[in-house]
Amino acid sequence: MDQRKSLRRNLMNELFRHEKIETTRAKADAVRGEVEHLITVAKRGLKHEDPARGVHARRIVLSRLNNRDSVQKVFDVLAPRYENRPGGYTRILKLGLREGDRAEMVLLELVDRPESE
């Protein structure tokens, strides 16, 4: 598997698992669009009465994440949470520069998440 694809997949899985990750700006920008798209696919899969469309949506998300726990969380927790939101499920907060190589660090997080963490 391509290393970049693997890195993006791991970042997406960790974002869905923890609902926030600290990473570089470049990595966050690379992952953000695909995360938003997967949540939108999950929302569409939940809306249809036809169970085949829901199964198809789950398979699409599973093919991108390759992690059943993440897929379950996207469909059972995140898609219902953002049901009435038209988009913009993620937020990027700047954290400053990393000490070693001066890379711009950011916090990529899902919006409207519970603050119990």
N, C-alpha and C positions, 0 to 999 in steps of 0.2 A: 504494500500500500504506500502511496505517496506520503512522505513525511508531513507535508503541509496539511494534507487532508486529515491525517491522523491527529495532528495538533488541533485543528479546528474542531474535529469531532470531540476530542477530550475536553476542550474549553467549553463547548456547548453542553456536554454532559455535566460538567462541574457547575456551570451556571444554573442548569435546571435543578441540580441536586442541592446546592447551597443558596440559590437565588441571588448571589452576588459573588464576584470574583475580582481579585486585584491582579491586573496584568498591564502590559504595555499598550499604548494608544493604538499602535499598528495592529496588534492582535485583536483588540477590542473592536476596531473598525471592521476587521475581516470577518468577525463572528456575528456582529450585531444584526446585519441584514438577514442572515440565515435563521437566526433565533426568532426574529419577528415573523418570518415567513412560516416557520414550523408551527408557531402558536396560531397563526391565521388558518393554516391547514387543519389544525385540530379543532378550532372553533367551527369551521365549515363542516367538519365530520360529525360534530355533535348536533348541528342544527337540522340535518336531514332526517326525515322519517325512514328513509330507505336504509336498512342496516348494511347493505353492500357498500354504500358510500362511506359509512363510518369505518368499515373494515379497510377499505381502500386508503382512507386518510391515515389510519394507524400503520398500515404497511409503508406508506410514504415516509412518515416520521421515523419509523423503525429503520428504514433503509438509510436514513441520514445519520441517525444517532447510534444504531447498533447496540442499544442498551435498553432492555425491557423495563427496568425500573424508571428510567428517564421518560420513556414513552408513557408509562402509566401515570406518572406525575403530570406530564403535559396534558393528558386527556382528563384526568380525574380532579386535578387541583387548578392548573393554570388556565385552561380553556374556559371553565366555568367562571373563574375569577375575572377574566377579561371579556366576558360575553357581551357586555354593553359598551366596550371601549373600541373605537374604530381603528386603533393602531397605536404605535408608540408605547410598546410594552417594556422597553428598556431605557435606562438612563446612564450616561457616562459622566462621572465626577472626576475632575483632575485632582491628583494627589501630589504632584510635584515631580522632581527628577530623581531617578534611581542613583544611589551613591556611586556604584561601580562604573557604569558606562554612560551615565547622564541620560538614559532613556526616559521619555515621558511616561509616568505611571498613572493609571486611571483605575477607578472602581466602576466596573460594569455591573449593574444591578437591575433586577426586575422591579418595575414600579408597583405601588399598592401592595407591597408584601407586608406580612405581619411583622411588627417590630419586636417580637419576643426574643430575637437573636442578639 
